[in-house]
Amino acid sequence: MRLTRGAIREGQMMRPSHRAIRSAVTLLRLSPGILILFAQSQPRARAQFVQQGSKLADASKSQLGASVALSADGNTALVGAPNATVFIRANNVWSLQGSIPVGIGAVGNSTQANVALSADGNTAIVGGFGDNGGVGAAWVFTRSNGAWTQQGLKLVGKPAVGESVQGSVALSADGNTVIIGGLGDNSGAGAIWVFTRINQAWSQYGGKLVGSGAINGAGGANQGTSVAISGDGNTAIAGGPGDNSCIGAIWVFTRTDGVWSQQGKKLVATDAGFTDCRSKELGLGYSVALSADGNTAITGSEGENGGAGAVWVFTRSNGVWTQQGPELVGSNASTDASQGAAVAVSADGNTLIEGGPFDNITTGGEGAVWVFRRSYTAQGATWTQQGNKLFGSGAVSTAFSEPLQGYSVAISANAGTFIEGGPFDNGGNGAVWVFTQPVATHLAVSAPPSVTAGVPFNFNVTALDAANNTFAGYSGAVQVTSTDGAANLPANTTLSSGTGTFSATLNTPGSQTLTAADTAVSSIAGTSGAIAVSSVATHFTVSAPASATAGTAFNLTVTAQDANNNTITGYSGTVHFTSTDGAAVLPANTTLTNGTGTFVGTLKTAGSQTITAADTASAGVTGTSSPIAVTVLVVVPPTPVSVSPAAGSGMAQTFSFTFSDGAPSGPGWQDLTVVDVLIASALDGRHACYAAFVPGSGSLYLVDDQGDAGGPYSGMVLPGSGSVSNSQCSIAGTGSSAAGSGNTLTLTLAITFTAAFAGNHVMYLAAQDASGNSGWSALGTWNAPGPAAAGPSVSGMSPGRTNNATQAYTFTFTDTNGWQDIAVANVLINSAINGIGACFVAFVPGSGSLFLVDNAGDAGGPYAGMQLPGSGAVSNGQCSIAGAGSSVAMSGNTLTLTVEITFSGSFAGNRVFYLAARSSTLNSGWQAVGTAAVP
């Protein structure tokens, strides 16, 4: 006989020749299971599902497809029959992995047919409602390296009352929480039990759960006919299709702080039609499914509207459940299709599959499935059927049965794959069909194999599905990147009918690629083949210093570059150099190595100059340096600075001589090559105390009496403990030293003068470096005391060293015959004993007359003069003398002459004060007694 809808509901699915144990329910029932671990973003436009490959069957099984489950990725399918079968997908091809063995501990005809699967597909649960005479049980299996083994003992919920028919199952995403439904418990009231896995061991979690508010009636509410669980295992749903005379209801349970409790009241549809338990038309709760977050519940009633069937959606917000929209009924269905006999929902809750196994059954039909999608607008959520009803090809109907496709359904996490079972295909052998949605899984980027740097080109991006077919429905946004960090790329864009042509510019030579990627789903991406980016030289860059010294060579670098300033390593042209400085010394014509070269040039003309490099064959390939500020080196000779003390008297004294060198060619005082100290009555190295110090070696030399330039000299190294001497002086190493800082060198010498060197002496300093010589500078005077002379003599002056333009100086003269014996007292201020161009003063004590010799130093006069004391002034080109600040005092053997002198600016420099006195018969001779730095 051909199986009829009524016969199936009365239990003839598994035993065609016998009536069901319970006439109110179908003996086999799909466990909707949990479907997905990961939620999906807002759904995009998708194409209609299409069958993937042929139907899947196992000739050794019967009623294959009574229940189905899918892993989250859709690559593992668990198919229920008297014992479960596993199929796996690789490279879009399905194959049989094997069967899950009959659970250990089964008693009697356990009918292990209901199945559920964890998200990773490695934990399976199989429910057997017929075990132990209808008590029912479930078994957990795990997969390792493709082999399935039972984990622990069979699971039986306790307490149970009577033949509880435990067999509907659901599994959390991680596979650690199991829900088992027992629709026959307590005379059909029904219940569910929770089991958890800890450290690979399973145990019941709390007592059985029975929803409140049930109206059991004669056959009971049958809670647990179907069960589902959220991804995290904290929300469970149980269907009771027999509630309230088969109108049906569902109950939601949640786990909080480890305790399960009912959430809200039972859920019933506001628009449910008439169902009749007597006609075996079961109501809402016949099938259930739950989204990954547990906030969207799907339930079906295969008996709604006289067997047409329907599906309802309920959603949770802030812990409160409400019906979302009216009942869903697929189009083009027969009047008794039993839509809602099986339901499944995607992880995000936006795609549901519902099966109607009796669609067209009276006209030789095969059953069907329908797909609905949820979309959102400002007005709220709307569910819409996607495409036409679906049924797999290759189904085989016989004289006794139709396939009943849609009897069971399951869907992958991303809603890209679903599976539906037809357990009576081919005379009860059964089969399952897999459908996939051509979704974009990757992008293809097509670009030219070679381009020129800086030149735009077109490339194509195509959205492809897993079979590399263009997916015209792709609506994602595409971002383009490149291995060329300097590339000019299009902004984020969309494709048209799955493809798009865009423009890009690669700017970096070498091998580059373009990558296109979905802005929301990074795995949807693709990369072009290698693109050889070549370029040609369009210009040179000439790098030279910002400043240079005239006549001093410097390096300049020339680089061949393309329009994007990339170095052209393959440049093979010849480079010619020119400059705005016509006197420049430039490199000869040359080539570059790997696109660059460093050369030497010399500019000789002061001012702003540039250097230009040009290709000798391509005049347009040229480049000019930035302006180079050329300066002429001003040679600043080293400078003697000071002597301390600058004046005084004594046979032994430690002097500090200071020198400075800020020459551009050197780092400071280290640039000094030699410094000289000459102590003598005149600028003459013979018979002088003449010392030379070499800073580089620390060597101090004392020139011999003859002042020979060639030596040999007596020398020592400072610091040291020896001494050097000649006939005029000796210098002790102890107490002598040299110290340099910045531009300044200080030479300290402990000098002892000999008795033969008695008299007044000038201290001359000089310094030399690689760039020049300072010349001698008179920076002090010193008196080495000796025997007193008879007649007129010079005693000294105060101050002994000045640097003022105007100063009152006091000059002291003595005469052993009394001051009256002095006929004339002379003061000569010049760089040497020379009256020409000097500040030359003569004072006649007898008349009190002071005379200033003219510029020519004429001995015959006339001279400018005045009387002291007086208020007038006398002047020449070198100085002027004010009478008001000048005076004379005479007492005993001493004559003290005070003269206020103002030096002319033209007389600037280091000057020596020479004093002399004569009587009518004797003359002191010129004596150097002081110095001045005339500003």
C-alpha positions in Angstrom: 0.0 0.0 0.0 1.0 3.6 -0.6 1.8 5.5 2.6 -0.7 8.2 3.3 -0.5 11.3 5.5 -2.7 9.6 8.1 -0.7 6.4 8.1 2.5 8.3 8.7 1.0 10.2 11.7 -0.2 6.9 13.1 3.2 5.5 13.3 3.7 3.6 10.0 6.8 5.5 9.3 9.0 3.0 11.1 6.6 0.1 11.1 4.4 0.3 8.1 2.3 -2.8 9.2 1.6 -1.6 12.7 -0.1 1.3 14.4 1.8 3.7 16.5 2.4 3.2 20.2 0.7 6.5 20.7 -1.8 7.5 18.1 -1.6 11.1 19.1 2.0 11.7 17.9 4.3 10.7 15.2 6.7 7.9 16.3 9.8 9.6 14.8 10.4 13.2 15.3 13.2 15.4 14.1 15.2 17.2 16.8 15.7 20.7 15.4 18.9 21.0 17.3 21.0 24.1 17.7 22.2 25.5 14.6 24.9 28.0 14.9 27.7 29.3 17.0 28.5 32.6 15.3 25.9 35.3 14.4 25.9 36.9 11.0 25.7 40.5 10.1 22.7 42.2 8.5 21.7 39.9 5.6 22.6 40.9 2.1 20.8 40.1 -1.1 21.2 36.4 -1.9 20.4 34.2 -4.8 18.0 31.3 -4.6 19.3 28.0 -3.1 20.4 25.4 -5.6 21.0 21.7 -5.1 24.6 20.7 -4.4 25.4 17.4 -6.1 23.2 14.4 -6.1 21.1 13.2 -3.3 23.0 11.4 -0.5 21.9 7.9 0.3 23.2 4.8 2.0 21.8 1.5 0.6 22.4 -0.2 3.9 20.1 2.1 5.8 16.3 2.4 6.0 14.4 5.7 6.4 17.7 7.7 6.1 16.8 11.4 6.6 14.3 10.9 9.4 16.3 13.6 11.1 19.3 15.8 10.0 21.8 18.1 11.6 24.6 20.3 10.2 27.8 21.7 11.7 28.2 25.5 11.8 30.3 25.6 8.7 27.9 23.2 6.8 30.7 20.7 6.1 29.5 17.9 8.3 26.0 16.4 8.0 24.6 14.0 10.6 21.6 12.1 9.2 19.3 10.1 11.4 17.8 6.6 10.7 17.7 3.6 13.0 21.3 4.5 13.5 22.9 7.8 12.4 25.1 8.3 9.3 27.8 11.0 8.7 28.5 12.7 5.5 31.3 15.3 5.0 31.9 18.0 2.4 35.3 18.8 0.9 35.9 21.1 -2.1 32.1 21.2 -2.5 31.9 17.4 -2.9 30.0 15.3 -0.4 31.1 11.8 0.6 30.1 9.2 3.2 32.3 9.3 6.3 30.6 6.4 8.0 28.0 5.5 10.5 27.7 6.2 14.2 27.4 2.8 15.9 24.3 1.8 17.9 24.7 3.2 21.4 26.0 1.0 24.1 23.4 0.1 26.7 20.5 0.1 24.3 17.6 -2.0 25.5 15.2 -3.5 22.9 14.3 -1.6 19.8 15.7 1.7 20.8 15.2 3.3 17.3 18.1 5.6 17.5 17.1 8.2 14.9 16.9 11.8 16.3 20.2 13.7 16.0 21.9 16.9 16.9 25.4 18.2 16.2 27.8 20.7 17.9 29.0 23.7 16.0 32.4 22.2 15.1 30.7 18.9 14.1 32.8 16.9 16.5 30.2 16.1 19.1 26.9 14.3 18.1 23.9 13.2 20.1 21.5 10.5 19.0 18.1 10.1 20.6 16.3 6.8 20.8 12.7 7.1 21.9 12.0 3.4 21.8 14.7 2.3 24.2 13.7 0.2 27.2 10.1 -0.2 26.1 9.5 3.4 25.4 11.3 5.0 28.3 13.8 6.4 25.7 17.4 7.5 26.0 20.2 9.5 24.2 23.8 8.7 23.4 26.7 11.1 22.9 29.5 10.4 20.3 32.7 12.3 19.6 34.8 12.4 16.5 38.6 12.2 16.4 40.5 11.8 13.2 37.3 10.9 11.4 36.3 8.1 13.8 33.3 8.3 16.0 33.2 6.8 19.5 30.6 6.8 22.3 31.4 9.2 25.1 30.1 7.9 28.4 26.9 5.9 29.2 23.5 6.5 27.6 21.6 9.5 29.0 18.2 8.9 30.6 16.4 11.8 32.3 15.2 11.3 35.8 12.8 11.3 37.3 10.6 10.0 34.6 7.0 8.7 34.9 6.0 5.8 32.7 7.0 5.5 29.1 8.5 8.9 28.8 9.6 8.4 25.2 12.8 10.4 25.7 14.3 10.9 22.2 14.2 14.4 20.9 17.6 16.1 21.4 19.4 19.4 21.1 23.0 20.3 21.6 24.7 23.7 22.4 27.3 25.1 20.1 30.3 23.9 22.2 28.7 20.5 22.6 28.7 20.7 26.4 25.0 21.1 27.1 22.3 18.6 25.9 18.5 18.9 26.0 16.5 15.7 25.9 12.7 15.8 25.4 10.3 13.1 26.5 6.9 13.7 25.0 5.2 10.7 26.8 6.4 11.5 30.3 3.6 11.4 32.9 0.8 10.1 30.6 1.8 12.5 27.8 2.3 15.7 29.8 5.8 15.6 28.6 9.1 17.1 30.0 12.7 17.9 29.2 15.9 17.1 30.9 19.3 18.9 30.8 22.7 17.2 30.8 26.1 18.8 30.8 29.6 17.7 30.0 32.5 18.5 32.3 36.0 17.0 31.7 34.4 14.7 29.2 32.0 13.2 31.7 28.2 13.7 31.3 25.7 14.1 34.1 22.1 15.3 34.6 21.9 19.0 35.4 19.0 19.5 37.9 15.6 17.9 37.7 13.3 17.5 34.8 11.7 20.7 33.4 7.9 20.9 32.8 6.4 24.1 31.5 3.6 25.6 33.5 0.2 26.5 32.1 -0.1 23.4 30.0 -3.6 22.1 29.1 -3.0 18.4 28.7 -6.3 17.0 27.7 -6.8 13.4 26.9 -3.5 12.8 25.2 -1.4 15.3 27.1 0.5 18.5 25.9 3.4 16.3 24.8 6.1 18.8 26.0 9.5 17.8 24.6 8.1 16.6 21.3 10.7 19.0 19.9 13.6 20.8 21.6 16.1 23.4 20.7 18.9 25.3 22.5 20.9 28.5 22.0 24.5 28.6 21.0 25.7 29.4 24.5 23.5 26.7 26.0 21.6 29.1 28.3 18.2 29.2 26.5 16.2 26.1 25.7 12.8 25.8 24.1 10.4 22.8 24.2 7.4 22.2 21.9 4.1 20.8 23.1 2.0 20.3 20.0 -0.8 18.4 21.9 -1.4 21.3 24.3 -5.0 22.5 24.5 -6.5 19.9 22.2 -3.6 20.1 19.8 -3.6 23.9 19.3 -0.1 23.6 20.7 2.3 25.8 22.6 6.0 26.2 23.3 7.9 26.9 26.6 11.1 28.8 27.0 13.6 27.9 29.8 16.7 29.9 30.7 19.7 29.1 32.8 20.8 31.9 35.2 23.6 31.4 37.7 23.4 27.7 37.0 19.7 27.4 37.7 17.1 26.6 35.0 13.7 28.2 35.2 10.8 28.9 32.9 11.0 32.3 31.2 7.5 33.9 30.9 4.3 32.1 30.1 3.9 29.4 27.4 3.9 30.9 23.9 0.9 30.4 21.7 0.2 31.9 18.3 -2.4 34.7 18.1 -3.5 33.6 14.7 -3.4 29.8 15.0 -6.2 28.0 13.2 -8.1 24.8 14.0 -6.3 21.6 14.7 -7.9 18.3 15.7 -6.1 15.7 17.8 -8.7 13.2 16.7 -7.5 13.6 13.1 -3.9 13.5 14.3 -3.3 17.1 13.2 -0.7 18.3 15.7 -0.4 22.0 16.6 2.2 24.6 17.3 5.4 23.1 18.9 5.5 20.1 16.6 8.9 21.5 15.5 11.1 24.2 17.1 14.4 26.0 16.3 16.4 28.7 18.1 18.9 31.3 16.8 22.4 31.3 18.2 21.7 34.1 20.7 18.5 32.5 21.7 16.4 35.6 20.9 14.6 34.3 17.9 12.4 31.1 18.2 10.8 29.3 15.2 8.0 26.8 15.7 5.9 24.8 13.3 2.4 23.2 13.3 2.1 20.4 10.7 -1.6 20.2 11.4 -2.5 23.9 11.1 -5.4 24.7 8.8 -6.5 21.2 8.3 -3.0 19.9 7.5 -1.7 22.7 5.4 0.7 23.6 8.2 2.3 26.9 9.2 5.3 28.4 10.9 5.5 31.2 13.5 8.3 33.4 14.8 8.7 34.6 18.3 11.4 37.1 19.4 12.7 38.0 22.8 13.5 41.6 24.0 14.6 42.3 27.6 13.4 38.9 28.6 9.9 39.3 27.1 8.7 37.1 24.2 6.3 38.3 21.6 5.1 36.9 18.3 6.8 38.5 15.3 4.4 38.9 12.4 1.7 36.5 11.2 2.0 32.8 10.6 4.3 31.9 7.6 2.9 29.6 4.9 4.9 28.9 1.8 3.4 29.5 -1.6 2.4 27.0 -4.3 1.8 24.3 -1.7 -0.9 21.6 -1.6 -3.7 21.9 0.9 -2.2 19.2 3.2 1.5 19.8 2.8 2.1 19.8 6.6 4.4 22.9 6.4 6.2 23.3 9.6 6.7 19.6 10.2 10.4 20.5 10.4 12.0 24.0 10.9 15.6 25.3 11.1 17.0 28.8 11.6 20.4 30.4 10.9 22.6 31.7 13.6 21.5 35.3 13.2 17.9 34.3 13.1 17.3 35.9 9.8 16.9 32.8 7.6 14.5 30.0 8.3 13.9 26.7 6.5 10.6 24.9 6.9 9.6 21.5 5.5 6.3 20.3 4.2 6.8 16.5 3.6 3.3 15.9 2.4 3.3 18.6 -0.3 1.5 17.1 -3.4 1.5 13.7 -1.7 -2.0 12.8 -3.2 -0.8 13.5 -6.7 2.5 11.6 -6.5 4.4 14.6 -5.1 7.6 14.3 -3.2 7.4 16.9 -0.4 9.1 20.3 -0.4 10.9 23.0 1.6 10.4 26.7 1.8 13.0 29.5 2.6 12.0 32.7 4.4 14.2 35.7 5.1 13.8 38.5 7.6 14.6 42.1 6.7 14.3 45.3 8.7 12.8 48.6 7.8 11.8 51.6 9.9 8.5 49.9 10.4 10.0 46.8 11.8 10.9 43.3 10.8 9.3 41.5 7.8 9.6 37.9 6.8 9.5 37.2 3.1 9.6 33.9 1.1 12.8 33.6 -0.9 12.1 32.1 -4.3 9.9 29.1 -5.0 9.5 26.0 -2.9 12.5 23.6 -3.3 12.7 19.8 -3.6 15.7 17.8 -4.5 16.2 16.0 -7.8 16.7 12.3 -8.1 13.9 11.4 -5.7 12.3 8.0 -6.3 8.7 7.3 -5.5 7.3 3.8 -5.4 3.9 2.2 -5.4 4.0 2.2 -1.6 5.7 5.5 -0.6 6.8 8.9 -1.6 10.2 10.4 -0.5 8.6 12.9 1.9 11.2 15.6 1.3 11.2 18.2 4.0 10.5 15.7 6.7 13.7 17.0 8.4 15.7 20.2 7.8 18.9 21.8 9.2 20.9 24.9 8.2 24.5 26.1 8.5 25.6 29.1 10.6 25.8 31.5 7.7 22.7 30.3 6.0 24.8 29.3 3.0 24.0 25.5 3.2 20.9 23.6 4.3 20.0 19.9 4.2 16.6 18.2 4.0 15.6 14.6 4.5 13.2 12.4 2.7 13.1 9.2 4.8 10.8 7.2 2.4 12.7 7.8 -0.8 13.2 4.8 -2.9 10.7 2.6 -1.1 11.8 3.6 2.4 15.6 3.5 1.9 15.6 7.2 2.4 17.9 10.0 1.3 19.0 13.6 2.0 19.5 16.5 -0.3 21.9 19.4 0.2 21.2 22.9 -1.0 23.6 25.8 -1.1 23.2 29.4 -1.8 25.6 30.8 -4.3 27.1 33.4 -2.0 30.3 35.3 -2.7 33.1 33.4 -1.1 36.0 35.3 -2.7 36.9 38.0 -5.2 38.9 37.7 -8.3 41.2 40.6 -9.3 42.3 40.8 -12.9 45.0 43.3 -13.7 47.6 43.7 -16.6 50.8 41.8 -16.0 52.9 44.9 -16.6 52.3 48.7 -16.2 54.4 51.8 -16.2 54.9 53.6 -12.9 52.7 56.7 -12.7 50.5 55.7 -15.6 46.8 54.8 -14.7 45.4 51.5 -15.9 42.2 49.5 -15.5 41.6 46.4 -13.5 38.5 44.2 -12.9 37.1 42.8 -9.6 34.6 39.9 -9.8 32.7 38.4 -6.9 32.8 34.6 -7.1 31.1 31.7 -5.3 32.8 28.6 -4.1 32.5 27.1 -7.6 34.2 30.2 -9.1 30.9 31.3 -10.7 30.2 35.0 -10.9 27.8 35.9 -8.0 25.7 38.6 -9.6 23.8 39.2 -6.3 26.9 40.4 -4.4 26.2 43.7 -2.7 29.1 44.2 -0.4 31.5 47.2 -0.4 35.0 46.5 -1.7 38.2 48.0 -0.5 41.3 47.9 -2.8 44.8 47.8 -1.3 48.2 47.3 -2.9 51.7 46.1 -2.0 52.7 49.5 -3.4 52.3 51.9 -0.5 52.4 54.9 -2.8 49.7 53.6 -5.2 46.7 55.7 -6.2 43.7 53.5 -5.6 39.9 53.8 -6.0 37.8 54.6 -3.0 35.7 51.9 -1.4 33.1 50.9 -4.0 30.4 48.4 -4.9 30.1 46.0 -7.8 27.4 45.8 -10.5 26.0 42.4 -11.1 29.0 41.0 -9.3 31.7 42.7 -11.3 33.4 46.1 -11.7 36.1 47.9 -13.6 38.3 50.4 -11.8 41.4 52.6 -12.3 44.6 52.5 -10.3 48.1 54.0 -10.6 51.1 52.1 -9.3 54.0 54.4 -8.5 56.7 52.1 -7.1 58.8 50.1 -9.6 59.1 46.3 -9.0 56.6 43.5 -8.6 53.4 44.7 -7.1 49.9 43.3 -6.5 46.3 44.6 -6.0 44.0 43.1 -3.4 40.3 43.6 -3.2 38.5 42.7 0.1 34.9 43.0 1.4 34.9 45.7 4.0 32.6 43.7 6.3 33.8 40.1 5.7 37.6 40.1 5.4 37.6 36.5 4.1 35.8 37.6 0.9 39.0 38.8 -0.8 41.2 38.2 -3.8 44.6 39.3 -5.0 45.8 39.9 -8.5 48.7 38.2 -10.1 52.1 39.9 -10.0 52.2 43.2 -11.8 55.6 44.2 -13.1 55.9 48.0 -12.6 58.5 49.6 -14.7 59.5 53.2 -15.1 61.8 55.5 -17.1 63.9 58.4 -15.9 62.2 61.8 -16.3 64.5 63.9 -14.2 67.6 64.0 -11.9 67.8 65.0 -8.4 71.0 66.8 -7.5 71.8 66.8 -3.8 74.5 69.2 -2.7 75.3 70.9 0.6 73.4 74.1 1.4 76.7 76.0 1.8 80.3 75.6 0.6 83.6 77.4 0.9 85.0 78.9 -2.2 87.9 76.7 -3.5 87.0 73.8 -1.2 85.8 70.6 -2.8 82.5 68.9 -1.7 80.4 65.9 -2.6 77.3 66.0 -4.7 74.9 63.1 -5.5 72.9 62.7 -8.7 69.9 60.3 -8.8 67.9 59.3 -11.8 64.2 59.3 -11.0 60.8 58.7 -12.6 57.8 60.9 -12.4 57.0 59.6 -8.9 60.5 60.2 -7.6 61.4 56.5 -7.7 65.0 55.7 -8.4 65.6 54.2 -11.8 68.2 51.6 -11.1 68.5 50.7 -14.7 69.4 54.2 -16.0 72.3 53.9 -18.4 72.6 57.4 -19.8 75.5 59.8 -19.6 75.4 62.8 -17.2 76.9 66.2 -18.0 77.4 68.9 -15.3 77.1 72.7 -15.5 77.0 75.5 -12.9 76.0 79.1 -12.5 79.6 79.5 -11.3 81.6 79.9 -14.4 84.8 79.2 -12.5 83.5 76.0 -10.9 85.5 72.8 -11.2 82.9 70.1 -12.1 83.1 66.3 -12.8 83.6 65.2 -16.4 80.7 63.4 -18.2 79.9 60.3 -16.3 77.4 57.4 -15.8 75.5 56.3 -12.8 75.5 53.0 -10.9 72.1 51.6 -10.1 70.6 55.0 -10.8 72.8 57.1 -8.5 76.3 58.5 -8.2 78.3 60.7 -5.9 80.9 63.1 -7.4 83.2 65.9 -6.3 82.8 69.5 -7.3 84.4 72.8 -6.3 82.8 76.3 -6.5 85.0 79.3 -6.6 82.7 82.3 -6.9 81.0 83.8 -3.8 77.2 84.0 -3.7 74.3 81.8 -4.5 75.2 79.1 -7.0 73.7 75.9 -8.4 74.8 72.8 -10.1 72.8 71.2 -12.9 73.0 67.6 -14.2 71.6 66.7 -17.6 71.4 63.6 -19.8 73.6 64.2 -22.8 71.1 62.5 -25.1 67.8 63.5 -23.6 67.8 67.2 -22.8 64.5 66.9 -20.9 66.1 64.6 -18.3 67.8 67.2 -16.1 67.9 68.4 -12.5 69.3 71.3 -10.6 70.5 71.5 -7.1 69.1 73.8 -4.5 71.0 77.1 -4.1 74.4 76.7 -2.6 75.6 79.6 -0.5 79.3 80.0 -1.4 81.5 82.0 0.9 85.1 83.1 0.7 87.1 81.9 3.6 88.3 84.8 5.7 91.5 83.7 7.3 91.4 84.8 10.9 95.0 84.5 12.2 95.5 83.4 15.8 95.5 86.2 18.4 97.7 86.9 21.4 95.2 88.0 24.0 96.9 89.0 27.3 99.7 88.7 29.8 99.1 88.4 33.5 100.6 90.3 35.3 101.0 92.8 32.5 103.5 94.9 34.3 105.6 94.8 37.4 109.1 94.2 38.8 111.0 91.2 40.1 113.6 88.6 39.3 111.1 85.7 39.4 107.5 85.6 38.4 104.9 83.1 37.2 103.2 84.6 34.1 100.0 83.5 32.3 100.1 84.1 28.6 96.7 83.8 26.8 96.2 83.1 23.1 93.1 82.5 21.0 92.4 80.8 17.7 89.0 80.6 16.1 90.2 79.8 12.6 87.6 78.2 10.3 90.0 75.4 9.4 90.4 74.2 13.0 88.4 73.2 16.0 89.7 76.0 18.3 92.8 76.3 20.3 93.9 72.9 19.0 94.5 74.7 15.6 97.5 76.5 17.1 100.8 75.1 15.9 103.1 77.2 18.0 102.9 80.2 20.4 105.8 82.5 21.2 106.8 84.6 24.2 109.6 87.1 23.7 110.8 89.1 26.7 113.3 91.7 25.6 114.1 95.4 25.6 113.3 95.5 21.9 111.7 93.1 19.4 114.9 91.1 18.9 115.3 87.4 19.7 119.0 87.7 20.4 119.9 87.8 24.0 116.3 87.5 25.0 114.1 85.3 27.2 112.5 83.7 24.2 110.2 80.7 24.7 108.2 78.7 22.1 105.4 76.3 23.0 104.0 73.6 20.6 100.4 72.7 21.8 100.2 69.6 19.7 103.1 67.9 21.6 103.1 69.9 24.8 106.8 70.8 24.1 108.3 74.0 25.5 111.5 75.3 24.0 113.8 78.2 25.2 115.7 79.8 22.3 119.4 80.1 22.8 121.2 83.4 23.3 121.8 83.9 19.6 118.2 83.6 18.8 119.0 81.0 16.2 116.0 79.9 14.2 117.5 76.4 13.6 118.3 75.5 17.2 119.0 73.3 18.9 116.9 74.5 21.7 116.7 73.5 25.3 113.2 72.0 25.7 110.9 70.1 28.0 107.3 68.7 27.9 104.6 70.4 30.0 103.5 69.4 32.5 107.0 68.4 33.7 109.5 68.8 36.5 112.6 69.8 34.6 113.7 73.2 33.5 115.2 75.0 30.5 117.5 78.1 30.6 119.7 80.5 28.7 121.7 83.5 29.7 118.7 85.7 30.2 116.3 83.4 32.1 115.3 80.0 33.2 111.8 78.3 33.1 110.9 75.7 35.7 108.6 72.8 34.7 107.2 72.9 38.2 104.7 75.7 38.2 104.5 75.8 34.4 101.5 74.4 32.5 99.3 74.7 29.4 95.5 74.5 29.4 93.2 74.7 26.4 89.4 75.4 26.4 87.3 76.4 23.4 89.3 78.8 21.4 91.6 79.8 24.3 95.1 78.4 25.2 96.6 79.6 28.5 100.4 79.1 28.8 101.6 79.5 32.4 105.4 79.8 32.8 107.4 80.1 36.0 110.3 82.4 34.9 113.4 83.5 36.8 115.5 86.2 35.2 119.3 86.4 35.5 121.2 89.3 37.0 122.7 90.0 33.6 119.2 90.6 32.2 118.4 93.4 34.6 116.4 96.3 33.2 113.0 97.1 31.7 111.7 94.7 29.1 108.7 94.4 26.8 106.7 91.1 26.8 105.9 90.3 23.2 103.5 87.5 22.2 102.9 85.8 18.9 100.9 82.8 17.7 100.8 80.7 14.5 98.4 78.1 13.0 98.0 76.5 9.6 96.3 79.5 8.1 98.6 82.3 9.3 100.6 84.1 11.9 99.4 86.8 14.3 102.6 88.8 14.3 104.1 90.1 17.5 102.0 92.0 20.0 103.4 94.0 22.9 101.1 93.0 25.8 103.1 93.9 28.9 106.4 95.1 30.4 108.5 93.8 33.2 111.4 95.2 35.2 114.2 92.9 36.2 115.8 95.0 39.0 119.5 95.9 38.8 122.1 98.4 40.3 120.8 101.9 40.6 122.2 104.2 37.9 123.9 107.6 38.6 122.2 110.7 37.2 118.8 110.7 35.7 116.8 107.4 35.4 113.3 106.0 34.8 111.4 104.5 37.8 108.2 103.4 36.1 104.6 104.3 35.3 101.0 103.7 36.6 98.9 102.0 35.4 101.3 99.6 33.6 98.6 98.2 31.2 95.4 99.8 30.0 92.9 99.4 27.2 91.1 102.8 27.5 91.1 105.5 24.9 91.4 108.2 27.7 93.6 107.6 30.7 95.6 109.7 33.2 99.0 108.2 33.4 101.6 108.9 36.1 105.3 108.7 35.0 108.1 108.7 37.6 111.6 109.9 37.0 114.6 110.1 39.4 118.0 111.8 39.5 120.7 111.1 42.1 121.6 114.7 41.7 118.1 115.9 42.5 115.1 116.4 40.3 116.5 119.8 39.3 119.2 118.0 37.4 116.7 116.6 35.0 116.7 118.8 31.9 114.1 116.9 29.9 111.8 114.0 30.7 110.4 112.1 27.6 107.4 109.8 27.1 107.3 108.0 23.7 104.2 105.9 23.0 104.4 103.7 19.9 104.8 100.1 18.8 108.6 100.6 18.7 111.1 103.3 19.6 110.2 105.6 16.8 109.1 109.2 17.2 107.4 109.3 13.8 103.7 108.7 14.0 103.9 108.5 17.8 102.4 110.1 20.8 105.7 111.7 21.8 105.8 114.0 24.9 108.7 116.0 26.2 108.6 117.9 29.6 111.1 120.6 30.6 111.1 120.8 34.4 113.0 124.1 34.5 110.2 126.0 32.7 107.2 123.7 33.4 106.7 123.4 29.7 105.1 120.3 28.1 105.6 119.7 24.4 103.8 117.2 22.0 106.1 116.3 19.1 104.4 116.5 15.7 103.5 113.6 13.5 106.8 113.7 11.7 108.7 113.5 14.9 110.8 116.5 13.9 113.5 117.2 16.4 113.6 120.9 15.4 110.0 121.7 16.2 108.0 123.8 16.4 106.1 121.8 18.9 102.6 122.3 20.3 103.1 123.0 24.0 101.6 124.3 27.2 102.5 125.1 30.8 101.8 122.8 33.7 99.7 123.3 35.6 97.4 124.7 32.9 94.0 124.3 31.2 94.9 124.1 27.6 95.4 121.1 25.4 97.9 119.9 22.8 97.4 117.3 20.1 98.7 115.5 17.1 97.4 112.7 14.8 98.0 110.1 17.5 96.8 111.7 20.7 95.8 114.8 22.6 96.8 115.9 26.1 94.5 117.8 28.4 96.1 120.4 30.7 93.3 120.2 33.1 94.0 116.5 33.9 97.8 116.9 33.8 100.3 118.0 36.5 103.8 117.7 37.7 105.2 117.2 41.2 108.9 117.5 42.1 110.5 116.6 45.3 114.0 115.5 46.2 115.4 113.2 43.6 111.9 112.5 42.2 109.9 114.0 39.4 106.3 112.8 39.0 104.6 113.7 35.8 100.9 113.1 35.4 99.5 113.3 31.9 95.9 112.8 30.7 96.1 111.3 27.3 93.3 110.6 24.8 94.4 108.3 21.9 93.0 108.7 18.4 91.1 105.8 16.9 93.7 105.7 14.1 96.3 104.9 16.7 94.6 101.6 17.7 96.7 98.6 18.6 99.1 97.5 21.2 101.5 100.3 22.1 104.5 100.5 24.4 105.4 103.3 26.7 109.1 104.2 26.4 110.4 106.7 29.0 113.8 108.5 29.1 115.4 111.3 31.1 118.5 113.4 30.6 120.5 116.0 32.3 123.1 118.3 30.8 125.6 115.5 30.9 123.8 112.1 31.3 121.0 110.2 29.7 118.9 107.3 31.0 118.2 105.8 27.6 114.8 104.6 26.6 113.1 102.3 29.0 109.9 100.3 28.3 107.8 100.6 31.4 104.1 99.9 30.3 101.7 99.0 27.5 98.3 100.0 26.3 95.8 98.3 24.0 94.5 101.4 22.2 90.9 100.8 21.1 
